[in-house]
Amino acid sequence: MSRGGPQPNSGRKPGSKNKTTLEKARRIIAGVELAAKIDNLTEEQIQALTPRDVFRLLLQEYVRKKDWGKAQEVAKDWAPYEHAKRSETLNLTPEEVRRIADTARSEAARRGISVEDAE
């Protein structure tokens, strides 16, 4: 009877792929496919891309190609960005709310979005 220690032919085989390796490969492939579309974007547009934008571009591309399997994968990955889980109610002080609003206005201005002051 064996009492622990390494056993012949046990454990993960050299070169086998785990979930992380497969996920990394999938993302690389998706990035290469997106690169063709990004070639037409200006540097300013690329800098302004958000994860939502990238997912949207990928999803549109797969739908155009009628590649429903990949479109479904992208939609599944995109869901947390579009439909975030509700968080607990935040108890913010008025000063924290002002600071967040100022940050949002700065970011909007940086992106060239006009925001009317609600005050």
N, C-alpha and C positions, 0 to 999 in steps of 0.2 A: 504494500500500500504506500502510495506516494504521500509525502508530508510537506508539501509546499515547495517553493523554489521554482526556477524556470522549468518548463516542460517542453519537450520537443514539439515543434509546429504550433505553439500557442502564441497568442497575442496578435496584434495588427501586423500584417505582412508588409515588408518594405515596399514603398511606392504606392501603397493603397491610399485612396482619397477619403478624407473625412468630410464632414459637413462644411467646415470652414474653407477647405480647399475648393470644394465644388462651388460654394457661394462666390468665392473670389474669382474663379474662372468664369462664372456666369456674368458677374459684374464687368469683367474685362471685355467679354464679348459684347455686352450691351454698350459699353463705352466706345468700342470700335465702330459699332453700327451708328452710334450717335455722332461720331466724328465727321461723317460725311455731311450731315446736316449742319454741323457747327462750322464747317468750312465756309459756309455762306454768311455766317454772322460776323458782325464787326467786333473788334476787341471790346468796345464799350458794352455791346449786347452780351458778350460772353461773361464779362465781369458782373453783370446784373442778373445772370441766371440763378435761380433758386432751385432747390431739390424738386419742387413742384413743377417748375418749367422743364427740367430734364425728364421727369417722368411723363409729362404731357407730350413732349416731343417724341419720346420713345413709343408711347401708346399710339399716337397718331400714325407714326411710321408703320407699326405692326398692323394696324387696322387697314391702312392703305394696301399693304402686302397680303392682307387676308390671312395673316399668321395668328390665328385665334389663340393658340397655346401660349405664345410669347406675350400676346396682348393681355391675356388673363394673368400671367405672372407679374407683368408690370403693374396692372391694376391692383393686384393684391399687395404689391410692395408700396404702391402709391397711397393706398387707403389710410395709413396712419397720418400722412401729411394732410390729407383732405378732411378726414373725419377723426380728429384727435379725440381721445378719451376725455371726458369731463374731469376736471381737477376739482379738488376741494375748494370751497369758497375762500378767497384770500382776504385776510384782514389787513388792508393796507392803510397807512396813515395818509392824510391829504398830501403831505410832502412827497411821499413815495409815488402817489398817483401823478403828481405834477412832473416828477423826474421821469417817469415812464412815458408820459405824454410828450415831454420835450425830446426824449430819445426817439420816439416814433416820428415826430415832426422832422427831426434832423435826418433820419433815414429816408423819409419821403422826399425831402429836399435833395438829398444826395442822388436819389434815383430819378429826380426830375418830375416828381408827382406833386401837383398843386394841392395843398390842403388848406381849407379855410379855417381860420381860428374860431373855435366855437365859444370862446369866452366873451 
